Amino acid sequence: MDSAKMTIFLAGDSTVQSYSRGMAPQCGWVYYVWGHSYEFGQNDSWKIIEDFCKEVGGQEDIWYATNIQIADYMDAVRRLQVGVNSDFACNPSAITVWISVDDDRIVECKPGVITPL
């Protein structure tokens, strides 16, 4: 979803909009949404979250992750080993890690593989 569509969608709700300012499709960004179902009922907010989920759901370029998936991924990122000349990366984890190289290439570092950069 482009940021213009997101801005228009969020314009109707000041709370959601305040947390979404500057949201743009960027590799490596996390847009974290959470809440308790009882809060939606108390605040009569079910329509807001349902509309939001319909708008951002089903996007192929968005990773919909649980808390533990994000924690595991960040652990794998921290364990990534890059050569002294930045010419390779070794991923000792069991999770694929994606990195940006020279600000213009996105490289997939598969688990247990030394990847040329």
N, C-alpha and C positions, 0 to 999 in steps of 0.2 A: 504494500500500500504506500502510495507516495505521501509525503508530509503534508501536502496541500489538502488531500482528502481527509487525512487524520485531523488536521486543524479544523476543518469544517465540521466533521463529526463531533469533535470534542467541544466545539463552541457552545453547544447547548447546555453543558454542565460545568460550572465554574470549579468544582472540586476536582473532577477528573482532568479538566483542562489545565489546572495549575500544576499538576504533576506531569503533564505531557508537553509542556513548552520545550521547544528545541528538539523534540523527538524527530529523528530522521533515520532512514535506513543506513546504518553504519556497521561494518563488519566488527564484531567483537563487543558491541554495545549490549547492555542488558536493560530491558524494560521490565521491571518486576511488578507484577500485579498480584495482590493477595487480599483476602478478606474472610470474615466468618459469615456463614450463611445467616445466622441470627441477626447480624448487623444489617444485612440487606432488608430483612423483614421489618426491623425496628425503624429504619430510616426510609422505608418505602422506596428502596433503591434497586429493586430487582430489574426493572426495565433498563436502567442505566448500565448495569453490568451485562445484562443479556445483549443489549445493543452493541456494547463494546466488544463482547466476545464474537458476535456475528460479524462485525466489521474486521477484526484482526484475525479471526479464525480461518483455517484452511489455506494459509499462505505457505507456499513451498519454500520461501526464503526465510521463514521464521522457525526457530527451534523452540518448541513448547516443552520446557523442562521442569522437572520437580526440583525442590530444594536440594535433595541429595545428588541429583544429576549435575546441578551447577557446582556443588561442592567438589564432587569427584572430578569434574572437568578442570576446575581451577587447580586442584591438586596435580593433575596430569600436566597442566601448563607449567607449574612451578618445577616439576621434575624434568622437563625438557632440557636437554643438554645441547648447546650450540658450540661448534668448533671455534677455536681461537680466532680464526680468520673469517668467521661467519659464513663458511662455505658449505657447512652441513649441519643438520640437526638430528639428534638421536632421541627417540621417544621410548623410554624404558617402561612406560605405563601400558595398560591394556585398553586405553581409550585413544581414538583418533583425535589429534590436536591440529587446529588450523592456525597458521601464523601469517602475518603480513611481512613481506620481504621488500626492502627498498621502497616502501610506501606505494608500490604499484602492482605487486603480485601477491596473491593469496596462495599459500602452499599447504597442502595436506601432508601431515606427518603421521603416518600410520603406526600403530602399536608395534614395538619391537623392531622398528626399521630405522636405518640411517638414511636420511633423505638429503640429497644434494640441494643446496640453495643457490 
